[in-house]
């Protein structure tokens, strides 16, 4: 399911040109989007491989920024799926296909540090944060003194 299908408040409906009023009536997307509408969005890589879907959005309450998207990948018929905390900066929104793109090979994602739903890591731990950003070749926020 994509973000337009989860839009219970109508924030992504493009009404510009269809009704009188300024272009700002189009809503906030895709520059500002509701976190709930992003959960369940598909994630693909540049090779068009389906990498799974976003299960959760992790907010860094200290900085007020989105830190990670928790991606579900692998398994068979919903069993044995592994969860991955992917740095938000590693994802790109593909508005044409209404999904996210993660520039990683399917095999590399399968080998990424992950966890299961009953054993979440301490995502506030600076060592864990550094290891995840290193794996995905991203950088933690440079102005955050904790990293």
N, C-alpha and C positions, 0 to 999 in steps of 0.2 A: 504494500500500500504506500502511496506517495503522499507528500505533504499537502497537495491540493485535496486529496480524498479525505484527509484527517482534519480538514479546516472547518471545525464546527462553528467558528465565529465569522466566517466569511472574509477573513483578512486577505486572502490571496485572489479573490475574484477581481478580474480586470474589468472595471466598469468605465475606464476612460474611453471616451468616444461613443459610448453606448447610452450614457445618460448625461444630462447637463451638469456642469460643475467642473472644478479644477482637476488636474491630473492627479493630485494628491489623494483623490478618492479611490485610487487603485489599491491602497493598502500598503503595508510595510514591506512585503516580500519582493524580491528575494534578499534584500539587504539586511532586514531585521525579520526574524522568523520566530514563531512560537516554538519553544522546546518540545512541547507535547506533539506538535505536528510533525516533528522530525523523527520521533521514535517510530520504528517500523519501516523507515525508508531503506531501500536497497542500496548496497554499496558494490560497485564494480571497479575493476582495474582498467587500465588503458588498453589491455588486450581483450576487453569485453568479457572477462571472466566474472561470474557472479561470486562475490566474496562474502555474502551474507547480508545481514540487516542490522541496523542500529537498534539496540535494546534499551539503552539508557544514555542520557546526557549528564555528564558530571561537571558541576559548577564549582569553581574555586571561590568559595564564599569570601575569603580574605581579599582577593583581587577583584571579584565581581566578573570574572571572565569564564568562558567555557574552557575547561581544561582537556577533557577527553570525551570521546564517544565510545561507548562500550558496544563492540561489534560481536555478533554471534556468527560463528563460522564452523563448518564441518559437521560431523555426525551423520546419522542416517535416520530418516523419518523422525527428526526432532530429538533423537537419543544421542547422547555423547557429544553434544555441541560444546565447543570451547568458546570462552569469552575472552576478548582482547580489549584492553584499553588503548585506543588509538588517539594520539595527540590530535586535538581539533585542527591544528595547523597543518596536519598531513592530509586532511580531507578537502575536496573541492566540490562545490555544488554544481551539478550539471542540470541547468534549468531546462534544457531542451528535452532530456530524457527523464527529468524529475527524479533524480537519484544522486548519490554521492559517488565521487571517484577517489580511490586510494591508489596512488602510484606505487604498487608493490606486486611482485609475482605471487601467484596463488601458493606456490611451494614455500616462498619466504614467509608468507603470512602463517601457513601451517606450522612453521618452525618458530614463530614469534613467541615471546613470553606471554602466556595466557593463564587463565584460571577457570575454575568451574563455579557455578552459581552458589555453591555452599562454602567457598573458600576465597573470598575477595581479598586482594592485597591491600596494604596500607598505602593508598594513593597519595597521602600527604608526606610520606617518607621521602626525603630528598634523594637518597640513594636509589630508591625504586624509580622515582621521577627521572633521574638522570639516565638510568638504564633503558627506560622506555623511549625517551627522546633520542638516545644514541641509536637504538635499534631502528627507529623510523627515520633517522637522519633529520630530526627537527630540533629546535632549541626551545628550552623553557623560556618563559617571559623574562627578558633581561633585566627588567626593573623590579622583579620580585626578589627581595632579599633572602627568601628561604631557599632559593635554587642557585 
